[in-house]
Amino acid sequence: MDIITPTGITSVAWEGELVTPAVTMSPKAPRVIPVITIGKPEIWPAARALEIETGKKWTPPLGRTDFWLVRLACTLREPGGLPTLTEAVQTLYLRPRNSNADAGAVYAHSLFPDRLTAEDKSEFSATLGPELKFGKDVSYKIGELGAKIEYRKVFPVVQSFDVGTATPYWVFRPHATNPLDGSQCVYAVVGAQATAGGARASIELVVTSQTRFGPVRFGLPEEAQAHTSFTIP
């Protein structure tokens, strides 16, 4: 299966200004607040992603566990058009749909990108193999199991953390004159054991902006929570 990473968000889950606790900012501080857009997550069953081009039967790497490929997208806009954003952290929170299942029954099996630096080229291909691990600039031949992902890097530095847990996250950072501005997609393979009954998920985004009063952290308002939660499948 060939997956083309979009250059922008076509289906919006939530869009608006971020918020910050009043105690973190002086009353005299200018009201320059980041505006973000979070796209609706896109989900493919792992079997569909790997088998659709080959017709071969795919065997999951772990028995009695279901897997899905999930794509998350966000757009950051520099407040006031000035390069003041110093970091953005996008977290995917996972939990079982079955409340009686163990907390570890749902987790991120693998994440992409793992690590991209300012020196990496902006456009390249990645492959999701039968073991549900991502490989950068690795191709698969006709007749082999695999999903090819055409990827475009927008943010200068991207790194993922906490693979194998229910709270994986990606950190986006600027580099030199390249600001955190534009739309970026990331991917996760989510696994859910049979007892989980699928997964409940939510997206959190925390952005740090450098002001003349010091760094200020902004997060999603409470109203956004209903729009950034979803279920798998």
Residue frames as a rotation matrix with the C-alpha (Angstrom) as fourth column:
MET 1
0.580 0.815 0.000 0.00
0.815 -0.580 0.000 0.00
0.000 0.000 -1.000 0.00
ASP 2
-0.531 -0.715 0.454 1.33
0.705 -0.671 -0.232 3.44
0.471 0.197 0.860 -0.91
ILE 3
0.469 0.629 -0.620 0.48
0.867 -0.461 0.189 6.20
-0.167 -0.626 -0.762 1.57
ILE 4
-0.209 -0.479 0.852 1.04
0.600 -0.751 -0.275 9.80
0.772 0.454 0.445 0.51
THR 5
-0.298 0.046 -0.953 1.54
0.886 -0.357 -0.294 12.12
-0.354 -0.933 0.066 3.46
PRO 6
0.575 0.597 0.560 -0.56
0.770 -0.626 -0.123 15.25
0.277 0.501 -0.820 2.83
THR 7
-0.503 -0.776 0.380 1.04
0.629 -0.631 -0.455 18.68
0.593 0.010 0.805 2.79
GLY 8
-0.743 0.324 0.585 -1.81
-0.541 -0.806 -0.240 20.21
0.394 -0.495 0.774 4.76
ILE 9
-0.831 0.523 0.189 -4.83
0.152 0.540 -0.828 19.34
-0.535 -0.659 -0.529 6.87
THR 10
-0.821 0.569 -0.043 -7.96
-0.138 -0.124 0.983 18.56
0.554 0.813 0.181 4.85
SER 11
0.262 0.905 -0.335 -10.22
0.279 0.261 0.924 17.44
0.924 -0.336 -0.184 7.72
VAL 12
-0.506 -0.484 0.714 -10.06
-0.393 -0.607 -0.691 19.53
0.768 -0.630 0.117 10.90
ALA 13
-0.167 0.397 -0.903 -10.73
0.782 0.611 0.124 18.08
0.601 -0.685 -0.412 14.36
TRP 14
0.654 0.339 -0.676 -10.12
0.692 -0.629 0.354 21.36
-0.305 -0.700 -0.646 16.21
GLU 15
-0.195 -0.692 0.695 -8.69
0.777 -0.541 -0.322 24.79
0.599 0.477 0.643 15.46
GLY 16
0.822 0.499 0.274 -8.13
0.266 -0.762 0.590 27.80
0.503 -0.412 -0.760 17.66
GLU 17
0.171 -0.740 0.650 -5.98
-0.627 -0.591 -0.508 29.66
0.760 -0.321 -0.565 20.15
LEU 18
-0.131 -0.303 -0.944 -4.10
0.564 0.760 -0.322 27.83
0.815 -0.575 0.072 22.87
VAL 19
0.771 0.401 0.495 -4.43
-0.194 -0.592 0.782 28.79
0.607 -0.699 -0.379 26.52
THR 20
-0.350 -0.874 -0.337 -2.04
0.301 0.236 -0.924 29.17
0.887 -0.425 0.180 29.43
PRO 21
0.245 0.423 -0.872 -2.60
0.958 0.032 0.285 29.46
0.148 -0.906 -0.397 33.20
ALA 22
0.796 0.160 0.584 -2.93
0.188 -0.982 0.012 33.12
0.576 0.100 -0.812 34.17
VAL 23
0.889 -0.452 -0.066 -0.29
-0.034 -0.209 0.977 32.74
-0.456 -0.867 -0.201 36.87
THR 24
0.232 -0.865 0.445 2.41
0.805 0.427 0.412 32.03
-0.546 0.263 0.795 34.29
MET 25
-0.237 -0.276 0.932 2.10
0.848 -0.527 0.059 35.35
0.475 0.804 0.359 32.48
SER 26
-0.808 -0.106 -0.579 2.33
0.420 -0.792 -0.442 38.91
-0.412 -0.601 0.685 33.70
PRO 27
0.251 0.964 -0.086 -0.90
0.656 -0.235 -0.717 40.95
-0.712 0.124 -0.692 33.29
LYS 28
0.388 -0.164 -0.907 1.16
-0.425 -0.905 -0.018 43.41
-0.818 0.392 -0.421 31.26
ALA 29
-0.592 -0.643 0.486 2.40
0.103 0.538 0.837 40.76
-0.799 0.546 -0.253 28.87
PRO 30
-0.513 0.394 -0.763 1.29
-0.839 -0.417 0.349 41.19
-0.181 0.819 0.545 25.26
ARG 31
0.253 0.693 0.675 -1.53
-0.354 0.715 -0.602 38.89
-0.900 -0.087 0.426 24.14
VAL 32
-0.048 -0.342 -0.938 0.41
-0.988 0.156 -0.006 36.99
0.148 0.927 -0.346 21.49
ILE 33
0.057 0.246 0.968 -1.00
-0.567 0.806 -0.171 33.48
-0.822 -0.539 0.185 21.54
PRO 34
-0.904 -0.411 -0.115 -0.19
-0.337 0.521 0.784 30.57
-0.262 0.748 -0.610 19.20
VAL 35
0.256 0.954 -0.155 -2.99
-0.860 0.152 -0.488 29.32
-0.442 0.259 0.859 16.96
ILE 36
-0.805 -0.542 0.240 -3.02
-0.411 0.802 0.433 25.66
-0.427 0.250 -0.869 16.00
THR 37
0.258 0.830 -0.494 -5.02
-0.955 0.298 0.002 23.22
0.149 0.471 0.869 13.91
ILE 38
-0.592 -0.352 0.725 -5.34
-0.480 0.877 0.035 19.53
-0.648 -0.327 -0.688 14.78
GLY 39
-0.443 0.394 -0.805 -6.42
-0.807 0.215 0.549 17.22
0.390 0.894 0.223 11.99
LYS 40
0.618 0.678 0.398 -8.77
-0.765 0.635 0.108 14.29
-0.179 -0.371 0.911 12.36
PRO 41
-0.326 -0.788 0.522 -6.71
-0.589 0.602 0.539 11.12
-0.739 -0.132 -0.660 12.86
GLU 42
0.341 0.336 -0.878 -6.58
-0.894 0.405 -0.192 8.71
0.291 0.850 0.439 9.94
ILE 43
-0.104 -0.251 0.963 -6.59
-0.704 0.702 0.107 5.00
-0.702 -0.667 -0.249 10.76
TRP 44
0.168 0.093 -0.981 -5.80
-0.826 0.556 -0.089 1.90
0.537 0.826 0.171 8.71
PRO 45
0.878 0.031 0.478 -5.97
-0.295 0.822 0.487 -1.71
-0.378 -0.569 0.730 9.99
ALA 46
-0.053 -0.998 -0.027 -2.40
-0.674 0.016 0.738 -3.03
-0.736 0.058 -0.674 9.78
ALA 47
-0.218 0.003 0.976 -3.52
0.402 0.912 0.087 -6.02
-0.890 0.411 -0.200 7.74
ARG 48
0.784 0.555 0.278 -5.07
0.497 -0.293 -0.817 -3.74
-0.372 0.778 -0.505 5.11
ALA 49
0.701 -0.569 -0.430 -2.01
-0.588 -0.802 0.102 -1.52
-0.403 0.182 -0.897 4.93
LEU 50
-0.267 -0.924 0.273 0.33
-0.621 0.381 0.685 -4.49
-0.737 0.013 -0.676 4.43
GLU 51
-0.423 0.108 0.900 -1.75
0.328 0.944 0.041 -6.84
-0.845 0.312 -0.434 2.26
ILE 52
0.446 0.828 -0.340 -3.69
-0.067 -0.347 -0.935 -4.68
-0.893 0.440 -0.099 -0.15
GLU 53
0.322 -0.393 -0.861 -0.98
-0.919 -0.349 -0.185 -4.65
-0.228 0.851 -0.473 -2.85
THR 54
-0.641 -0.755 -0.138 0.28
-0.767 0.630 0.120 -8.21
-0.004 0.183 -0.983 -2.46
GLY 55
0.317 0.835 -0.450 -2.74
-0.725 0.519 0.453 -10.35
0.611 0.183 0.770 -1.64
LYS 56
-0.425 -0.545 -0.723 -0.58
0.093 0.768 -0.633 -12.29
0.900 -0.336 -0.276 0.79
LYS 57
0.701 0.639 -0.316 -1.80
0.325 0.108 0.939 -13.24
0.634 -0.762 -0.132 4.24
TRP 58
-0.186 -0.750 0.635 -0.16
-0.399 -0.533 -0.746 -11.20
0.898 -0.392 -0.200 6.97
THR 59
0.333 0.198 -0.922 0.51
0.668 0.640 0.379 -12.81
0.665 -0.742 0.081 10.34
PRO 60
0.798 -0.019 0.602 0.63
-0.334 -0.845 0.416 -10.36
0.501 -0.534 -0.681 13.30
PRO 61
-0.180 -0.976 -0.125 3.98
-0.326 0.179 -0.928 -10.41
0.928 -0.126 -0.350 15.16
LEU 62
-0.920 -0.049 0.389 2.22
-0.391 0.185 -0.902 -10.98
-0.028 -0.982 -0.189 18.50
GLY 63
-0.703 0.666 -0.249 -0.63
0.487 0.706 0.514 -13.42
0.518 0.239 -0.821 19.00
ARG 64
0.098 0.909 -0.405 -4.11
0.979 -0.014 0.205 -12.15
0.180 -0.417 -0.891 19.96
THR 65
-0.246 -0.173 -0.954 -3.17
0.396 -0.916 0.064 -8.52
-0.885 -0.362 0.294 19.40
ASP 66
0.567 0.473 0.674 -4.80
0.818 -0.232 -0.526 -6.20
-0.093 0.850 -0.518 16.85
PHE 67
-0.419 -0.783 -0.460 -2.77
0.603 -0.618 0.504 -3.46
-0.679 -0.066 0.731 15.19
TRP 68
0.733 0.594 0.331 -3.63
0.660 -0.504 -0.557 -0.23
-0.164 0.627 -0.762 13.39
LEU 69
-0.521 -0.806 0.282 -1.59
0.849 -0.524 0.071 2.39
0.090 0.276 0.957 11.57
VAL 70
0.561 0.708 -0.429 -2.57
0.774 -0.633 -0.033 5.87
-0.295 -0.314 -0.903 12.79
ARG 71
-0.406 -0.649 0.644 -1.63
0.782 -0.611 -0.124 9.21
0.474 0.453 0.755 11.23
LEU 72
0.384 0.433 -0.816 -1.80
0.794 -0.606 0.052 12.40
-0.471 -0.668 -0.576 13.28
ALA 73
-0.196 -0.407 0.892 -1.52
0.812 -0.578 -0.085 15.89
0.550 0.708 0.443 11.82
CYS 74
0.420 0.315 -0.851 -1.14
0.735 -0.668 0.115 19.37
-0.533 -0.674 -0.512 13.27
THR 75
0.204 -0.336 0.919 -0.47
0.668 -0.639 -0.382 22.86
0.716 0.692 0.094 12.00
LEU 76
0.112 -0.249 -0.962 1.45
0.860 -0.461 0.219 25.45
-0.498 -0.852 0.162 14.04
ARG 77
0.481 0.030 0.876 1.38
0.573 -0.767 -0.288 29.16
0.663 0.641 -0.387 13.33
GLU 78
-0.569 -0.750 -0.336 3.94
0.782 -0.368 -0.503 31.52
0.254 -0.549 0.796 14.79
PRO 79
0.355 0.755 -0.550 2.08
0.871 -0.481 -0.098 34.13
-0.339 -0.445 -0.829 16.90
GLY 80
0.635 -0.031 -0.772 2.17
-0.066 -0.998 -0.014 37.51
-0.769 0.059 -0.636 15.21
GLY 81
0.967 -0.252 -0.019 4.22
0.020 0.150 -0.988 36.01
0.252 0.956 0.150 12.39
LEU 82
0.295 -0.901 0.318 7.38
-0.910 -0.367 -0.194 36.18
0.291 -0.233 -0.928 14.54
PRO 83
0.181 -0.297 -0.938 9.60
-0.056 0.949 -0.311 33.09
0.982 0.109 0.155 15.12
THR 84
-0.150 -0.174 0.973 8.98
-0.907 -0.369 -0.205 32.76
0.395 -0.913 -0.102 18.85
LEU 85
0.856 0.508 0.098 7.97
-0.507 0.788 0.348 29.09
0.100 -0.348 0.932 19.21
THR 86
-0.120 -0.980 0.158 10.78
-0.991 0.108 -0.082 27.09
0.064 -0.167 -0.984 20.81
GLU 87
-0.982 -0.177 0.069 9.13
-0.183 0.979 -0.085 23.69
-0.052 -0.096 -0.994 21.21
ALA 88
0.042 0.997 -0.063 5.92
-0.978 0.054 0.201 21.76
0.204 0.054 0.978 20.57
VAL 89
-0.918 -0.271 0.290 5.05
-0.349 0.898 -0.267 18.41
-0.188 -0.346 -0.919 22.15
GLN 90
-0.022 0.913 -0.407 2.32
-0.911 0.149 0.385 16.26
0.412 0.380 0.828 20.65
THR 91
-0.823 -0.226 0.521 1.20
-0.493 0.739 -0.459 13.36
-0.282 -0.635 -0.720 22.88
LEU 92
-0.187 0.753 -0.631 -1.03
-0.544 0.455 0.705 10.43
0.818 0.475 0.325 21.98
TYR 93
-0.576 0.082 0.813 -2.86
-0.772 0.272 -0.574 9.08
-0.268 -0.959 -0.093 25.04
LEU 94
-0.338 0.399 -0.852 -4.09
-0.463 0.718 0.520 5.49
0.819 0.571 -0.058 24.73
ARG 95
-0.631 0.178 0.755 -6.30
-0.671 0.364 -0.646 3.35
-0.390 -0.914 -0.111 26.96
PRO 96
-0.946 0.292 0.137 -8.42
0.322 0.877 0.355 0.18
-0.017 0.381 -0.925 26.50
ARG 97
-0.470 0.871 0.145 -12.06
-0.523 -0.407 0.749 0.51
0.711 0.276 0.647 25.46
ASN 98
0.409 0.522 -0.748 -12.77
0.310 0.691 0.653 -2.28
0.858 -0.499 0.121 27.94
SER 99
0.369 -0.229 0.901 -12.42
-0.690 -0.716 0.101 -0.65
0.622 -0.659 -0.423 31.35
ASN 100
0.884 -0.008 0.468 -11.67
-0.354 0.642 0.680 -4.04
-0.306 -0.767 0.564 32.93
ALA 101
0.758 -0.653 0.003 -8.57
0.445 0.514 -0.733 -4.61
0.477 0.557 0.680 30.79
ASP 102
0.255 -0.777 -0.575 -5.07
0.831 -0.128 0.541 -3.98
-0.494 -0.616 0.613 32.10
ALA 103
0.637 -0.038 -0.770 -3.67
-0.143 -0.987 -0.069 -0.52
-0.758 0.154 -0.634 31.42
GLY 104
-0.349 -0.903 -0.249 -0.88
-0.510 -0.040 0.860 -2.03
-0.787 0.427 -0.446 29.33
ALA 105
-0.008 0.431 0.903 -3.32
0.520 0.773 -0.364 -3.76
-0.854 0.466 -0.230 26.98
VAL 106
0.852 0.230 0.470 -3.06
0.522 -0.444 -0.728 -0.81
0.041 0.866 -0.498 24.57
TYR 107
0.280 -0.852 -0.442 0.27
0.238 -0.385 0.892 0.70
-0.930 -0.354 0.095 23.53
ALA 108
0.718 -0.189 -0.670 2.32
-0.662 -0.484 -0.573 2.25
-0.216 0.855 -0.472 20.74
HIS 109
0.799 -0.397 0.452 4.14
0.400 0.912 0.094 -0.61
-0.449 0.105 0.887 19.02
SER 110
-0.296 -0.899 0.321 6.26
0.923 -0.183 0.340 1.72
-0.247 0.397 0.884 16.85
LEU 111
0.552 0.408 -0.727 6.51
0.315 -0.909 -0.272 5.42
-0.772 -0.078 -0.631 16.01
PHE 112
-0.270 -0.626 0.732 7.54
0.961 -0.132 0.243 7.47
-0.056 0.769 0.637 12.99
PRO 113
0.375 -0.915 -0.151 9.51
-0.238 0.063 -0.969 9.64
0.896 0.399 -0.194 12.67
ASP 114
0.569 -0.330 -0.754 11.90
0.786 0.488 0.380 8.24
0.242 -0.808 0.537 15.24
ARG 115
0.256 -0.514 -0.819 14.40
0.396 -0.717 0.574 11.07
-0.882 -0.471 0.020 14.87
LEU 116
0.464 -0.137 0.875 14.86
0.834 -0.264 -0.484 13.69
0.298 0.955 -0.008 12.16
THR 117
-0.068 -0.568 -0.820 17.40
0.665 -0.639 0.387 16.50
-0.744 -0.519 0.421 12.31
ALA 118
0.513 0.237 -0.825 17.75
-0.252 -0.877 -0.409 19.75
-0.821 0.418 -0.390 10.42
GLU 119
-0.449 -0.799 -0.400 20.31
-0.677 0.012 0.736 18.04
-0.583 0.601 -0.547 8.18
ASP 120
-0.471 0.342 0.813 17.85
0.449 0.886 -0.113 15.37
-0.759 0.312 -0.571 6.97
LYS 121
-0.976 0.164 0.146 16.32
0.072 -0.389 0.918 15.92
0.207 0.906 0.368 3.54
SER 122
-0.660 0.744 0.098 12.79
-0.660 -0.513 -0.549 17.26
-0.358 -0.427 0.830 3.57
GLU 123
0.458 0.843 -0.282 11.20
-0.880 0.385 -0.278 14.59
-0.125 0.375 0.918 1.36
PHE 124
-0.723 -0.669 -0.173 11.81
-0.682 0.731 0.024 10.85
0.111 0.135 -0.985 1.46
SER 125
0.245 0.782 -0.573 10.11
-0.543 0.601 0.587 7.45
0.803 0.167 0.572 1.63
ALA 126
-0.543 -0.313 0.779 9.67
-0.819 0.401 -0.410 5.23
-0.184 -0.861 -0.474 4.67
THR 127
-0.295 0.410 -0.863 8.48
-0.373 0.782 0.499 1.64
0.880 0.469 -0.077 4.83
LEU 128
0.028 0.365 0.930 6.30
-0.965 0.252 -0.070 -0.16
-0.260 -0.896 0.360 7.32
GLY 129
-0.617 -0.408 -0.673 7.37
-0.616 0.782 0.091 -3.83
0.489 0.471 -0.734 7.26
PRO 130
0.074 0.693 -0.718 5.61
-0.041 0.721 0.692 -7.05
0.996 -0.022 0.082 8.33
GLU 131
-0.339 -0.255 -0.905 7.05
0.851 0.327 -0.411 -6.70
0.401 -0.910 0.106 11.85
LEU 132
0.673 0.725 0.143 5.30
0.640 -0.668 0.379 -3.32
0.371 -0.164 -0.914 12.02
LYS 133
0.157 -0.700 -0.697 8.56
0.577 -0.508 0.640 -1.40
-0.802 -0.502 0.324 12.33
PHE 134
0.966 0.190 -0.177 9.31
0.004 -0.692 -0.722 1.70
-0.260 0.697 -0.669 10.27
GLY 135
0.053 -0.972 0.230 12.40
0.787 0.182 0.589 1.94
-0.614 0.150 0.775 8.09
LYS 136
0.528 0.081 -0.846 13.59
-0.206 -0.954 -0.220 5.17
-0.824 0.290 -0.487 6.56
ASP 137
0.140 -0.432 -0.891 14.56
-0.970 -0.239 -0.037 5.15
-0.197 0.870 -0.453 2.86
VAL 138
-0.790 -0.279 0.545 13.88
-0.212 0.960 0.184 1.41
-0.575 0.030 -0.818 2.71
SER 139
-0.205 0.726 -0.657 11.79
-0.978 -0.133 0.158 0.09
0.027 0.675 0.737 -0.19
TYR 140
-0.200 0.184 0.962 9.96
-0.214 0.950 -0.226 -3.17
-0.956 -0.251 -0.150 -0.70
LYS 141
-0.944 -0.219 -0.247 9.71
-0.293 0.209 0.933 -5.17
-0.153 0.953 -0.262 -3.91
ILE 142
-0.107 0.926 -0.361 6.57
-0.941 0.022 0.336 -6.11
0.320 0.376 0.870 -5.77
GLY 143
0.256 0.294 -0.921 5.04
-0.111 0.955 0.274 -9.17
0.960 0.033 0.277 -4.11
GLU 144
-0.679 -0.511 -0.527 6.50
0.492 0.216 -0.843 -8.41
0.545 -0.832 0.105 -0.69
LEU 145
0.417 0.798 -0.435 4.47
0.866 -0.203 0.458 -7.36
0.277 -0.568 -0.775 2.31
GLY 146
-0.594 -0.632 -0.499 4.87
0.764 -0.637 -0.102 -3.72
-0.254 -0.441 0.861 3.22
ALA 147
0.681 0.731 0.035 3.42
0.718 -0.658 -0.226 -0.23
-0.143 0.179 -0.973 3.21
LYS 148
-0.418 -0.825 0.379 5.34
0.879 -0.473 -0.060 2.60
0.229 0.308 0.923 1.55
ILE 149
0.565 0.561 -0.605 4.92
0.723 -0.689 0.037 6.06
-0.397 -0.459 -0.795 3.09
GLU 150
-0.069 -0.513 0.855 5.86
0.724 -0.616 -0.311 9.14
0.687 0.598 0.414 1.10
TYR 151
0.439 0.170 -0.882 6.91
0.871 -0.323 0.371 11.64
-0.222 -0.931 -0.290 3.77
ARG 152
0.145 -0.362 0.921 7.58
0.410 -0.825 -0.389 15.37
0.901 0.434 0.029 3.82
LYS 153
-0.113 -0.283 -0.952 9.38
0.991 -0.104 -0.086 16.93
-0.075 -0.953 0.292 6.77
VAL 154
0.486 0.346 0.802 8.20
0.419 -0.898 0.132 20.46
0.766 0.272 -0.582 7.58
PHE 155
0.956 -0.168 0.242 9.42
-0.294 -0.495 0.817 21.08
-0.017 -0.852 -0.523 11.11
PRO 156
0.303 -0.931 -0.203 13.26
-0.798 -0.132 -0.588 21.20
0.521 0.340 -0.783 11.28
VAL 157
-0.796 -0.605 -0.023 13.76
-0.465 0.635 -0.616 18.76
0.388 -0.480 -0.787 14.17
VAL 158
0.381 0.924 0.028 11.36
-0.807 0.318 0.497 15.92
0.451 -0.212 0.867 15.06
GLN 159
-0.749 -0.606 -0.269 11.93
-0.391 0.732 -0.559 13.17
0.535 -0.313 -0.785 17.65
SER 160
0.370 0.908 -0.196 9.64
-0.410 0.348 0.843 10.55
0.834 -0.231 0.501 19.17
PHE 161
-0.708 -0.536 0.460 9.70
-0.629 0.181 -0.756 9.17
0.322 -0.824 -0.466 22.70
ASP 162
-0.488 0.451 0.747 8.13
-0.647 0.387 -0.657 6.42
-0.585 -0.804 0.103 24.84
VAL 163
-0.127 0.371 -0.920 7.51
-0.780 0.536 0.324 3.82
0.613 0.759 0.221 22.15
GLY 164
-0.571 -0.034 -0.821 5.99
0.224 0.955 -0.195 0.69
0.790 -0.295 -0.537 23.74
THR 165
-0.882 0.284 -0.375 3.90
0.332 -0.188 -0.924 2.72
-0.333 -0.940 0.072 26.19
ALA 166
0.002 0.975 0.221 0.37
0.996 0.018 -0.089 4.13
-0.091 0.220 -0.971 26.27
THR 167
0.780 0.234 -0.580 1.63
0.266 -0.963 -0.030 7.74
-0.566 -0.131 -0.814 26.19
PRO 168
-0.092 -0.838 0.538 3.97
0.967 0.053 0.249 8.12
-0.237 0.543 0.806 23.20
TYR 169
0.744 0.344 -0.573 4.88
0.240 -0.938 -0.252 11.64
-0.624 0.050 -0.780 22.11
TRP 170
0.229 -0.637 0.736 6.78
0.931 -0.077 -0.357 13.63
0.284 0.767 0.576 19.52
VAL 171
0.299 -0.240 -0.924 8.86
0.438 -0.825 0.356 16.73
-0.848 -0.511 -0.142 20.19
PHE 172
0.519 -0.098 0.849 9.16
0.796 -0.307 -0.522 19.39
0.312 0.947 -0.082 17.46
ARG 173
0.307 -0.479 -0.822 11.90
0.480 -0.668 0.569 22.01
-0.822 -0.570 0.025 17.64
PRO 174
0.992 -0.025 -0.125 13.10
-0.115 -0.598 -0.793 24.82
-0.055 0.801 -0.596 15.36
HIS 175
0.296 -0.948 0.115 16.65
0.818 0.314 0.483 25.18
-0.494 -0.049 0.868 14.09
ALA 176
-0.746 -0.665 -0.022 18.53
0.583 -0.669 0.461 28.40
-0.321 0.331 0.887 13.35
THR 177
-0.819 0.417 -0.395 16.31
-0.490 -0.866 0.102 30.44
-0.300 0.277 0.913 10.99
ASN 178
-0.655 0.617 -0.436 13.83
-0.042 0.547 0.836 27.61
0.754 0.566 -0.332 10.38
PRO 179
-0.604 0.455 0.654 10.76
-0.797 -0.348 -0.494 28.30
0.003 -0.820 0.573 12.57
LEU 180
-0.837 0.483 0.258 8.05
0.387 0.855 -0.347 25.92
-0.388 -0.191 -0.902 13.76
ASP 181
-0.259 0.733 -0.629 5.51
-0.597 -0.634 -0.492 26.97
-0.760 0.247 0.602 11.21
GLY 182
-0.455 0.147 -0.878 3.39
-0.820 0.314 0.478 24.77
0.346 0.938 -0.022 8.95
SER 183
0.619 0.759 0.202 1.69
-0.786 0.601 0.148 21.37
-0.009 -0.251 0.968 8.90
GLN 184
-0.551 -0.822 -0.146 3.40
-0.797 0.570 -0.200 18.16
0.247 0.006 -0.969 10.04
CYS 185
0.640 0.720 -0.267 2.22
-0.623 0.690 0.369 14.54
0.450 -0.070 0.890 10.15
VAL 186
-0.552 -0.733 0.397 3.45
-0.834 0.498 -0.240 11.71
-0.022 -0.463 -0.886 12.36
TYR 187
0.188 0.567 -0.802 2.59
-0.548 0.738 0.393 8.00
0.815 0.366 0.450 12.42
ALA 188
-0.451 -0.278 0.848 2.06
-0.858 0.398 -0.326 5.38
-0.246 -0.874 -0.418 15.12
VAL 189
-0.331 0.384 -0.862 1.33
-0.191 0.867 0.460 1.66
0.924 0.317 -0.213 15.02
VAL 190
-0.268 0.361 0.893 -1.11
-0.960 -0.174 -0.217 1.08
0.077 -0.916 0.394 17.87
GLY 191
-0.653 0.028 -0.757 -1.50
-0.056 0.995 0.084 -2.39
0.756 0.097 -0.648 19.36
ALA 192
-0.124 0.670 0.732 -4.47
-0.985 -0.171 -0.010 -3.58
0.119 -0.722 0.681 21.42
GLN 193
-0.975 -0.204 0.082 -4.60
-0.217 0.952 -0.215 -6.96
-0.034 -0.228 -0.973 23.07
ALA 194
-0.579 0.791 -0.199 -7.78
0.304 0.436 0.847 -9.01
0.757 0.430 -0.493 22.69
THR 195
-0.238 0.487 -0.841 -8.92
0.971 0.121 -0.205 -8.10
0.002 -0.865 -0.502 26.22
ALA 196
-0.849 -0.198 -0.489 -8.79
0.269 -0.960 -0.078 -4.37
-0.454 -0.198 0.869 25.41
GLY 197
0.132 0.948 0.288 -11.74
0.810 0.065 -0.583 -4.39
-0.572 0.311 -0.760 23.01
GLY 198
0.409 -0.077 0.909 -10.01
0.690 -0.626 -0.364 -1.76
0.597 0.776 -0.203 20.90
ALA 199
-0.510 -0.710 -0.485 -8.57
0.860 -0.426 -0.280 1.55
-0.008 -0.560 0.828 22.05
ARG 200
0.829 0.555 -0.062 -9.68
0.558 -0.830 0.029 4.96
-0.036 -0.059 -0.998 23.20
ALA 201
-0.237 -0.960 0.146 -7.29
0.971 -0.240 -0.003 7.75
0.038 0.141 0.989 22.27
SER 202
0.884 0.415 -0.215 -6.83
0.417 -0.908 -0.037 11.47
-0.211 -0.057 -0.976 22.66
ILE 203
0.107 -0.826 0.554 -4.36
0.810 -0.251 -0.530 14.04
0.576 0.505 0.642 21.39
GLU 204
0.757 0.010 -0.653 -2.65
0.467 -0.708 0.530 16.70
-0.457 -0.706 -0.540 23.50
LEU 205
0.244 -0.694 0.678 -0.47
0.745 -0.313 -0.589 19.52
0.621 0.648 0.441 22.19
VAL 206
0.715 -0.144 -0.684 1.70
0.487 -0.600 0.635 21.76
-0.502 -0.787 -0.359 24.37
VAL 207
0.449 -0.511 0.733 3.58
0.650 -0.376 -0.660 24.65
0.613 0.773 0.163 22.77
THR 208
0.256 -0.457 -0.852 6.33
0.769 -0.437 0.466 26.76
-0.586 -0.774 0.240 24.34
SER 209
0.606 -0.014 0.795 6.71
0.577 -0.681 -0.452 30.36
0.548 0.733 -0.404 23.16
GLN 210
-0.334 -0.796 -0.505 9.57
0.941 -0.315 -0.126 32.68
-0.059 -0.517 0.854 24.04
THR 211
0.683 0.566 0.462 8.29
0.556 -0.813 0.173 36.08
0.473 0.138 -0.870 25.14
ARG 212
-0.066 -0.727 0.684 10.09
-0.119 -0.674 -0.729 39.10
0.991 -0.130 -0.042 26.60
PHE 213
0.356 0.240 0.903 8.83
-0.913 -0.118 0.391 37.87
0.201 -0.964 0.177 29.96
GLY 214
-0.555 -0.599 0.578 10.44
-0.672 0.732 0.113 34.45
-0.490 -0.326 -0.808 29.43
PRO 215
-0.900 0.207 -0.383 9.19
-0.133 0.707 0.695 31.12
0.414 0.677 -0.609 28.07
VAL 216
-0.348 0.872 0.344 5.45
-0.816 -0.102 -0.569 30.51
-0.462 -0.479 0.747 28.32
ARG 217
-0.983 0.049 0.179 3.74
0.108 0.934 0.339 27.15
-0.150 0.353 -0.924 27.83
PHE 218
-0.336 0.905 -0.261 0.40
-0.926 -0.368 -0.086 26.98
-0.174 0.213 0.961 26.04
GLY 219
-0.917 0.091 0.388 -1.98
0.096 0.995 -0.006 24.02
-0.386 0.032 -0.922 25.87
LEU 220
-0.670 0.732 0.126 -5.36
0.290 0.101 0.952 23.04
0.684 0.674 -0.280 24.48
PRO 221
-0.586 0.564 0.583 -8.44
-0.794 -0.543 -0.272 24.61
0.163 -0.622 0.766 26.06
GLU 222
-0.654 0.373 0.658 -10.95
-0.224 0.736 -0.639 22.33
-0.722 -0.565 -0.398 27.74
GLU 223
0.354 0.877 -0.325 -13.40
-0.572 -0.071 -0.817 22.78
-0.740 0.475 0.477 24.87
ALA 224
-0.004 -0.438 -0.899 -10.94
-0.983 0.164 -0.076 21.06
0.181 0.884 -0.431 22.52
GLN 225
-0.664 -0.382 0.643 -10.93
-0.587 0.798 -0.133 17.77
-0.463 -0.466 -0.754 24.41
ALA 226
0.202 0.836 0.509 -14.19
-0.144 0.540 -0.829 16.54
-0.969 0.095 0.229 22.93
HIS 227
0.852 0.138 -0.504 -12.81
-0.488 -0.138 -0.862 17.12
-0.188 0.981 -0.050 19.41
THR 228
0.019 -0.943 -0.333 -9.38
-0.921 0.114 -0.373 15.55
0.390 0.313 -0.866 19.92
SER 229
-0.405 -0.061 0.912 -10.62
-0.565 0.801 -0.197 12.24
-0.719 -0.595 -0.359 21.35
PHE 230
0.113 0.421 -0.900 -11.32
-0.948 0.317 0.029 9.22
0.298 0.850 0.435 19.14
THR 231
0.439 0.087 0.894 -11.64
-0.497 0.853 0.161 5.45
-0.748 -0.515 0.418 19.18
ILE 232
-0.317 -0.562 -0.764 -9.69
-0.929 0.345 0.131 2.70
0.190 0.751 -0.632 17.44
PRO 233
-0.810 -0.052 0.585 -11.15
0.587 -0.104 0.803 1.00
0.019 0.993 0.115 15.48
